[in-house]
């Protein structure tokens, strides 16, 4: 794998898609070959399709955190050949969500004493059993909950739901635990190198190009 793998992570509404697109634009302007890859791939994989049904509340039964983790990992496993091809053609791949997202969200749905064990189980599933490439750098976009919730409403229409919030976005307690998990992963260096980038200053959202420039400088 020749490309540098940059994973943009954060809770829902953190601005990951916007930041990823701007990072790619700045890298290309600097002469780098860069491409953004967004997960889940709802329309491209079987795992992504089932995840869309799950998040839209259309599955006929509940999904356990471990089962959901397998679906998110399956989406990436099905995308592995495409990912390797993109890596061969570029200097940098910018992920809008990657493995850490699976770890943060599924571990937010189990008792706290089981959080770390589930995170480690997911990491082994994706990196070892499914042989997905580890990120070279994970960047956590630290966005206050109230700002993130407002930004969710500004998202473009999603392919899998017409609702303003999907099942994960609507759960404020889940989102709070997701933020805690990201902070813990960044502090512990799970999956490798981490950096935290604040998306607001004194309660005011930073310009996407400023956020992207801070991330690009880390490379």
C-alpha distance (Angstrom), angle and dihedral (degrees) to the residues before:
residue distance angle dihedral
X1 . . .
X2 3.79 . .
X3 3.79 100.9 .
X4 3.80 124.1 88.2
X5 3.82 107.9 -114.0
X6 3.81 113.3 -140.9
X7 3.81 116.2 -176.7
X8 3.80 117.6 -160.6
X9 3.79 107.6 -156.1
X10 3.78 137.9 178.3
X11 3.78 145.1 117.7
X12 3.80 121.2 -68.8
X13 3.80 112.1 -65.2
X14 3.80 94.0 23.2
X15 3.80 91.9 123.6
X16 3.79 97.8 -109.9
X17 3.81 97.3 147.4
X18 3.81 92.9 47.6
X19 3.79 92.4 46.3
X20 3.81 92.5 46.7
X21 3.81 92.3 52.5
X22 3.81 92.4 47.6
X23 3.81 92.4 47.3
X24 3.80 90.2 53.1
X25 3.81 90.4 48.7
X26 3.81 92.1 51.5
X27 3.80 93.3 46.2
X28 3.79 91.2 50.5
X29 3.79 90.6 48.2
X30 3.81 87.1 54.9
X31 3.80 91.2 54.0
X32 3.80 98.3 -98.8
X33 3.78 124.2 133.2
X34 3.80 104.2 -124.5
X35 3.79 137.4 166.3
X36 3.80 134.1 -177.0
X37 3.81 121.0 -133.6
X38 3.80 119.4 -169.6
X39 3.79 126.5 -156.6
X40 2.98 136.7 -122.6
X41 3.81 96.4 44.0
X42 3.79 95.3 -153.5
X43 3.81 96.8 178.6
X44 3.81 99.5 35.7
X45 3.81 107.2 52.2
X46 3.80 139.0 41.4
X47 3.80 89.7 -126.0
X48 3.80 91.0 50.6
X49 3.80 92.0 49.5
X50 3.80 93.0 52.1
X51 3.80 90.0 46.9
X52 3.80 89.9 54.5
X53 3.79 90.2 52.4
X54 3.81 89.8 47.9
X55 3.80 95.4 49.2
X56 3.80 90.8 46.2
X57 3.81 90.6 53.4
X58 3.81 94.8 -116.8
X59 3.81 100.0 121.5
X60 3.83 113.1 106.3
X61 3.81 93.6 -133.8
X62 3.79 141.2 33.8
X63 3.80 120.4 -89.4
X64 3.81 119.2 -139.5
X65 3.83 119.0 -134.6
X66 3.82 90.8 -109.0
X67 3.80 92.4 49.3
X68 3.81 90.3 48.4
X69 3.80 89.3 49.1
X70 3.80 90.0 55.1
X71 3.82 90.8 50.8
X72 3.82 92.2 51.6
X73 3.80 90.3 46.8
X74 3.81 90.8 46.4
X75 3.80 89.7 55.2
X76 3.81 88.4 58.1
X77 3.81 93.7 42.2
X78 3.82 89.7 54.7
X79 3.81 88.0 49.0
X80 3.81 95.3 48.6
X81 3.81 97.6 101.3
X82 3.81 91.2 47.6
X83 3.79 89.3 47.7
X84 3.81 92.9 52.0
X85 3.80 90.2 49.6
X86 3.81 91.5 51.4
X87 3.80 89.7 48.0
X88 3.80 91.9 53.2
X89 3.81 90.8 52.6
X90 3.81 98.4 46.2
X91 3.79 144.7 52.1
X92 3.81 94.2 -142.6
X93 3.80 134.0 24.1
X94 3.80 114.5 -161.0
X95 3.79 112.3 -157.1
X96 3.79 120.1 -153.4
X97 3.84 91.2 -151.9
X98 3.78 123.1 -13.4
X99 3.81 137.9 171.3
X100 3.82 96.1 -39.9
X101 3.80 89.8 60.6
X102 3.79 90.8 60.9
X103 3.79 90.1 49.0
X104 3.82 94.7 47.6
X105 3.79 96.8 47.5
X106 3.79 101.8 41.1
X107 3.81 92.8 43.4
X108 3.81 88.1 53.1
X109 3.80 88.9 65.5
X110 3.79 99.8 57.5
X111 3.83 131.5 69.0
X112 3.79 111.6 -75.6
X113 3.80 93.2 -113.3
X114 3.83 88.1 62.0
X115 3.81 96.9 44.8
X116 3.81 99.2 94.8
X117 3.80 94.4 43.3
X118 3.81 92.1 52.9
X119 3.81 91.5 47.6
X120 3.79 90.6 52.9
X121 3.83 91.6 46.5
X122 3.82 90.8 53.7
X123 3.81 91.9 47.6
X124 3.82 90.5 53.3
X125 3.82 91.3 46.1
X126 3.80 94.4 52.8
X127 3.80 102.1 33.9
X128 3.81 102.0 35.5
X129 3.77 110.2 20.3
X130 3.81 96.0 36.4
X131 3.84 92.8 30.7
X132 3.78 94.6 -137.1
X133 3.81 115.9 166.5
X134 3.79 116.7 -100.4
X135 3.80 117.2 -120.2
X136 3.80 117.2 -105.4
X137 3.80 90.6 -146.9
X138 3.81 133.5 9.1
X139 3.80 116.1 -158.4
X140 3.80 117.4 -161.3
X141 3.80 112.4 -152.2
X142 3.79 102.7 -147.8
X143 3.82 106.7 -150.4
X144 3.84 125.0 168.1
X145 3.81 113.5 -113.7
X146 3.81 95.8 -118.0
X147 3.80 92.2 51.1
X148 3.79 92.0 46.4
X149 3.81 93.0 50.3
X150 3.80 90.9 53.1
X151 3.79 91.4 48.2
X152 3.81 92.1 52.9
X153 3.80 88.7 64.6
X154 3.81 89.5 56.3
X155 3.81 93.2 56.8
X156 3.77 117.8 117.0
X157 3.80 116.8 -106.3
X158 3.80 110.4 -71.5
X159 3.81 122.6 -131.7
X160 3.81 93.4 -129.8
X161 3.83 103.2 46.0
X162 3.79 143.4 22.8
X163 3.81 92.0 -156.4
X164 3.81 120.8 108.4
X165 3.82 90.6 -126.3
X166 3.78 128.2 28.0
X167 3.81 122.6 -143.7
X168 3.80 94.5 -81.8
X169 3.81 96.1 40.6
X170 3.80 92.9 51.6
X171 3.82 93.5 56.7
X172 3.82 107.7 84.4
X173 3.81 93.3 -177.8
X174 3.79 90.6 52.7
X175 3.79 91.3 49.8
X176 3.82 90.3 51.8
X177 3.80 91.7 53.0
X178 3.80 91.0 45.8
X179 3.81 88.5 57.6
X180 3.81 90.2 49.6
X181 3.81 90.4 50.6
X182 3.78 93.4 50.2
X183 3.80 90.7 50.7
X184 3.80 90.6 49.2
X185 3.81 92.7 48.6
X186 3.79 92.6 48.5
X187 3.81 91.6 48.4
X188 3.81 92.8 48.4
X189 3.80 94.4 42.0
X190 3.79 93.4 -126.3
X191 3.83 110.8 -177.0
X192 3.81 90.3 11.8
X193 3.80 134.8 -76.7
X194 3.82 119.8 19.1
X195 3.79 137.3 -175.2
X196 3.80 128.8 -174.0
X197 3.80 120.0 -142.4
X198 3.81 121.3 -171.1
X199 3.80 113.5 -136.9
X200 3.81 94.9 -163.1
X201 3.80 136.4 49.5
X202 3.81 117.6 -156.9
X203 3.80 89.6 -16.7
X204 3.81 94.5 -51.1
X205 3.79 120.5 114.8
X206 3.79 115.2 -115.3
X207 3.79 120.1 -126.7
X208 3.83 111.8 -92.2
X209 3.81 91.0 -124.9
X210 3.82 90.7 56.0
X211 3.79 92.0 50.0
X212 3.79 90.6 47.6
X213 3.81 92.4 48.1
X214 3.81 90.3 54.5
X215 3.80 90.3 51.8
X216 3.80 93.7 45.7
X217 3.80 89.0 51.6
X218 3.82 88.5 59.3
X219 3.80 89.7 62.1
